[in-house]
Amino acid sequence: MFSTFINIWRVSELRNKILFTLGLLAIYRIGFYVPLPGVNQERLGGGGGGGGTGDLADMFALFTGGNLRQSTIFGLGIMPYISASIIFQLLVTVIPALEKLQREGDSGRKKIQEYTRYATVGLCVIQASVWMKYLYSNDYIYAQFTGSILYFILAVLCLTTGTLFLMWLGEQIDEYGIGNGISLIIMAGIVAQMPQAIIHVITHAEFSVRVSGGDSLGPGKIIFLMLAFVGVVAGSILITQGQRRIPIQQAKQTRGRRVYGGERNYLPLRVNHGGVMPIIFASTLMMFPKYLFDYLNMIWYSPVWTFIGNALTPGGYLYSLVYIGMVYLRLFLDHCAVSPEGNGQQPSRLW
């Protein structure tokens, strides 16, 4: 393994691609902490963490590479682009014109990708406007900017530009770097939380003989966490790389005195053909119900909204059922998206 890792850096082309990818991810992480002008970051970080809004901000940071906790220029993350991609993947199955475009091959898919970018801009403006409205209503904006329409437009423009810049970074990684750019941006946001988790384990570690309580982590818990982490990562890799090989026997052909064909090959059928996209799809759509019903309670209180909002909280029974249904829905859409030529190829997508 170490010799393979060393050989990677000896190949100039591969080394340049890796350095290019790491450089763009470093730019993303720097922009992750650039605050949005005019927002009281201290008050937002201390008071904006509860309820549905806090859960929504945490899910944004986890799955989209954004940071609504401190309202940075990358606050929306890559979420609008993912949402636009999901919308068009759903529309392809119901709108004949888009389905026809998809059947045209690369040219049609590029056209759909262009429509997706336009839809991303529209979703950015909508989501940025809603977020700024929330900041205004909770007095997270400095007094000198309150009521200024120019500042509102500037803030929406900054958030929209940040998302479009992340989309551009992802496309540059796709073209000149290593791996899928959008996936790497999301991965960077998830991996960036690992140092905090490690520090939390170290600060709460308790190795004394006495029974630990509260948030203390004894040797048994720490060993279990380490084994669980390695097991989950290894299991995910095995499932992702796992294949079911379907044997294919080619017929023999006789031309003159020579016999051609008759070879035995395999058709690799992936165990997890949908990849991680069904999980992202379900998690993205399930972020909004809790926030929506909390907002309805603010403008019109009703026990019905409270009951539904609590039922759709992560970990709830109804939430789990709807979440599982969303995953199966995404797998069904992936199955329907197989190209009609029958060659088993999937149209181009995020993952």
C-alpha positions in Angstrom: 0.0 0.0 0.0 2.8 2.4 0.9 4.7 1.6 -2.3 1.6 2.3 -4.3 1.1 5.6 -2.5 4.7 6.6 -3.2 4.4 5.7 -6.9 1.3 8.0 -7.2 3.6 11.0 -6.5 6.2 9.8 -9.0 3.7 10.1 -11.9 3.7 13.8 -12.8 0.3 13.9 -14.4 -1.4 12.1 -11.5 0.5 14.2 -9.0 -0.6 17.4 -10.6 -4.2 16.3 -10.6 -4.1 15.4 -7.0 -2.5 18.8 -6.0 -5.0 20.6 -8.2 -7.9 18.9 -6.4 -6.4 19.6 -3.0 -5.9 23.2 -3.9 -9.5 23.7 -4.9 -10.7 22.0 -1.8 -8.4 24.3 0.3 -10.1 27.3 -1.4 -13.5 25.9 -0.5 -12.5 25.5 3.2 -11.1 29.0 3.3 -14.3 30.4 1.9 -16.3 28.3 4.3 -15.2 30.7 7.1 -15.6 34.0 5.2 -18.6 35.6 7.0 -21.5 37.3 5.2 -21.2 41.1 5.6 -23.6 42.8 8.0 -24.5 39.6 10.0 -23.9 39.5 13.8 -22.0 36.2 13.8 -21.6 36.0 17.5 -25.3 36.4 18.2 -26.2 34.0 15.3 -23.7 31.4 16.5 -25.0 31.6 20.1 -28.7 31.9 19.5 -29.4 30.3 16.2 -28.8 26.7 17.2 -32.1 25.4 18.5 -35.3 24.0 17.1 -35.9 23.2 13.5 -33.7 26.0 12.3 -30.7 24.6 14.2 -31.4 21.1 12.8 -31.7 22.5 9.3 -28.3 24.3 9.7 -26.6 21.2 11.0 -28.0 19.1 8.0 -26.8 21.8 5.6 -23.3 21.7 7.0 -23.2 17.9 6.9 -24.7 17.2 3.5 -24.1 20.3 1.4 -20.8 21.9 2.5 -22.5 25.0 3.6 -22.4 26.9 6.9 -25.6 28.5 8.0 -24.6 28.5 11.7 -22.3 31.5 11.0 -23.9 32.6 7.7 -20.8 32.6 5.5 -20.6 33.4 1.7 -20.8 29.6 1.2 -23.7 29.4 3.6 -26.0 27.7 1.1 -23.4 25.2 0.1 -24.0 23.1 -2.9 -27.6 22.3 -1.8 -29.3 24.4 -4.6 -27.4 22.6 -7.3 -28.2 19.2 -5.8 -31.9 20.2 -5.4 -32.0 21.4 -9.1 -30.4 18.2 -10.2 -33.0 16.2 -8.2 -35.8 18.2 -9.7 -34.7 17.7 -13.3 -34.1 14.0 -12.7 -37.8 13.8 -11.5 -39.0 15.9 -14.4 -37.2 13.7 -17.0 -39.5 10.8 -16.1 -42.7 12.9 -16.5 -42.0 15.5 -19.3 -41.7 14.0 -22.7 -39.5 16.8 -24.1 -36.9 16.3 -21.4 -37.0 12.5 -21.9 -36.4 13.1 -25.6 -33.4 15.3 -24.8 -32.0 12.6 -22.5 -32.3 10.0 -25.3 -30.2 12.2 -27.6 -27.0 11.2 -25.8 -24.3 13.6 -24.6 -25.7 16.6 -26.4 -29.1 16.2 -24.8 -27.6 15.6 -21.3 -25.5 18.8 -21.7 -28.7 20.7 -22.5 -30.4 19.3 -19.4 -27.2 20.2 -17.4 -27.5 23.8 -18.7 -31.2 23.9 -17.6 -30.0 22.6 -14.2 -27.6 25.5 -13.8 -30.3 28.0 -14.6 -32.6 26.4 -12.0 -29.7 26.5 -9.5 -29.6 30.3 -9.8 -33.3 30.5 -9.2 -33.2 28.2 -6.1 -30.2 30.2 -4.8 -32.2 33.4 -4.9 -35.2 31.8 -3.2 -33.3 30.1 -0.5 -31.0 33.1 0.1 -34.1 35.4 0.4 -35.8 33.1 2.9 -32.6 32.9 5.0 -32.1 36.6 5.0 -35.8 37.0 6.0 -35.1 34.8 8.9 -32.0 36.8 9.9 -34.0 40.0 9.7 -36.9 38.6 11.8 -34.6 37.5 14.6 -32.4 40.7 14.7 -29.2 38.9 13.5 -28.5 41.8 11.2 -26.6 44.9 12.5 -28.9 47.9 13.1 -27.3 50.1 10.4 -28.3 47.5 7.7 -31.8 46.9 8.9 -34.4 47.9 6.4 -31.9 48.5 3.6 -33.0 47.0 0.3 -29.5 47.4 -1.1 -28.0 45.4 1.6 -30.7 42.7 1.2 -29.8 42.4 -2.5 -26.1 42.4 -1.8 -26.5 39.5 0.8 -28.6 37.5 -1.6 -26.1 38.1 -4.4 -23.2 37.0 -2.1 -25.0 33.7 -1.1 -25.9 33.0 -4.7 -22.4 33.7 -6.0 -20.9 31.5 -3.3 -23.1 28.5 -4.4 -22.3 29.1 -8.1 -18.6 29.3 -7.3 -18.8 26.0 -5.5 -20.6 24.5 -8.5 -17.8 25.8 -10.7 -15.1 24.3 -8.4 -16.9 21.0 -8.6 -16.9 21.1 -12.4 -13.2 22.1 -12.5 -12.3 19.1 -10.3 -14.4 16.9 -12.6 -12.4 18.1 -15.6 -8.9 18.6 -14.4 -8.8 16.9 -11.0 -9.4 13.5 -9.4 -12.9 12.1 -8.6 -16.3 13.8 -8.6 -16.1 17.4 -7.6 -19.5 17.7 -5.9 -18.9 14.5 -3.9 -15.5 15.7 -2.8 -16.9 19.1 -1.6 -19.5 17.3 0.5 -16.8 14.9 1.7 -14.5 17.7 2.7 -17.4 19.3 4.8 -17.9 15.9 6.6 -14.2 15.1 7.1 -13.7 18.6 8.5 -15.8 17.7 11.5 -13.6 14.7 12.5 -11.0 16.8 14.5 -13.8 18.1 16.7 -15.1 14.6 17.2 -11.6 13.4 18.1 -11.1 16.3 20.5 -14.5 15.5 22.1 -13.4 11.9 22.7 -10.1 12.9 24.2 -11.5 15.5 26.5 -14.3 13.1 27.7 -12.1 10.0 28.0 -12.1 8.4 31.5 -9.7 5.6 32.2 -10.2 5.3 35.9 -11.6 2.1 37.5 -14.7 3.8 38.9 -17.9 3.8 36.9 -18.0 6.8 34.6 -21.2 8.7 34.2 -22.6 11.5 32.1 -20.6 12.3 29.0 -17.5 10.4 30.1 -16.2 7.8 27.8 -14.6 4.7 29.3 -12.1 2.3 27.6 -14.9 0.1 26.4 -16.8 2.9 24.7 -13.6 4.2 23.0 -12.7 0.8 21.7 -16.2 0.3 20.4 -16.2 3.7 18.7 -12.9 2.9 17.0 -14.0 -0.6 15.8 -17.4 0.8 14.7 -15.7 3.6 12.7 -13.3 1.1 10.9 -16.1 -1.4 10.4 -18.6 1.1 8.9 -15.9 2.5 6.5 -14.8 -0.9 5.4 -18.3 -2.1 5.0 -19.3 0.9 2.9 -16.3 0.3 0.6 -17.1 -3.4 0.2 -20.7 -2.7 -0.6 -19.8 0.1 -3.0 -17.1 -2.0 -4.8 -19.0 -5.3 -4.6 -20.1 -6.8 -7.9 -22.2 -9.7 -9.0 -20.6 -11.2 -12.1 -23.2 -12.6 -14.6 -21.5 -15.1 -17.0 -21.8 -14.4 -20.7 -20.9 -17.1 -23.2 -20.2 -15.8 -26.7 -21.3 -18.0 -29.7 -18.6 -19.5 -31.9 -18.4 -18.3 -35.5 -16.7 -20.2 -38.3 -15.1 -18.2 -41.1 -13.4 -20.5 -43.6 -11.2 -22.8 -41.6 -10.9 -20.5 -38.6 -13.2 -20.5 -35.6 -13.8 -17.1 -33.8 -15.5 -16.3 -30.6 -16.6 -18.8 -28.0 -15.1 -16.8 -25.2 -16.6 -16.7 -21.7 -16.9 -13.2 -20.2 -18.7 -11.6 -17.3 -21.2 -8.8 -17.0 -20.3 -6.9 -13.8 -23.5 -6.0 -11.9 -22.9 -3.7 -9.0 -24.4 -4.5 -5.7 -25.0 -0.9 -4.8 -25.8 0.6 -8.2 -27.3 3.8 -6.9 -24.3 4.7 -4.8 -24.8 7.3 -2.1 -27.3 9.4 -4.2 -30.5 7.8 -2.7 -29.3 8.8 0.8 -28.4 12.3 -0.3 -31.8 12.5 -2.1 -33.8 11.4 1.0 -31.7 13.5 3.4 -32.1 16.6 1.3 -35.9 16.4 1.1 -36.4 15.4 4.7 -34.5 18.5 6.0 -37.4 20.8 5.2 -40.6 19.3 6.9 -39.4 20.1 10.4 -38.5 23.6 9.5 -41.7 24.1 7.6 -44.0 23.1 10.5 -42.0 25.1 13.0 -42.5 28.1 10.7 -46.2 27.4 10.5 -46.4 27.3 14.3 -44.8 30.7 14.4 -47.4 32.3 12.2 -50.4 30.1 13.2 -50.1 27.9 16.2 -51.8 24.6 16.1 -51.3 21.3 17.9 -51.6 19.5 14.6 -48.5 21.3 13.3 -46.6 20.5 16.5 -47.6 16.8 16.3 -46.6 16.5 12.6 -43.4 18.5 13.2 -42.3 16.2 16.1 -43.2 13.1 14.1 -41.0 14.3 11.3 -38.0 15.0 13.6 -35.0 12.8 12.8 -35.3 9.6 14.8 -39.1 9.7 14.8 -41.2 6.7 13.6 -42.9 8.7 10.8 -39.6 10.3 9.8 -38.0 6.9 9.5 -40.8 5.5 7.3 -40.8 8.5 5.0 -37.0 8.5 4.8 -37.0 4.8 3.8 -39.7 5.5 1.2 -37.6 8.4 -0.2 -34.6 6.0 -0.6 -36.7 3.5 -2.4 -38.2 6.2 -4.6 -34.7 7.3 -5.6 -33.7 3.7 -6.4 -36.9 3.4 -8.6 -36.0 6.6 -10.4 -32.5 5.3 -11.0 -34.0 2.1 -12.5 -36.3 4.1 -14.8 -33.4 6.3 -15.9 -31.6 3.4 -17.6 -31.0 4.4 -21.2 -33.5 3.0 -23.7 -30.8 1.6 -25.9 -30.6 -1.3 -23.5 -26.9 -1.1 -23.0 -27.3 -0.6 -19.2 -25.6 2.8 -19.2 -26.8 5.4 -16.8 -27.2 9.0 -17.8 -24.7 11.4 -16.4 -25.5 12.5 -12.8 -23.8 13.7 -9.6 -22.9 10.3 -8.3 
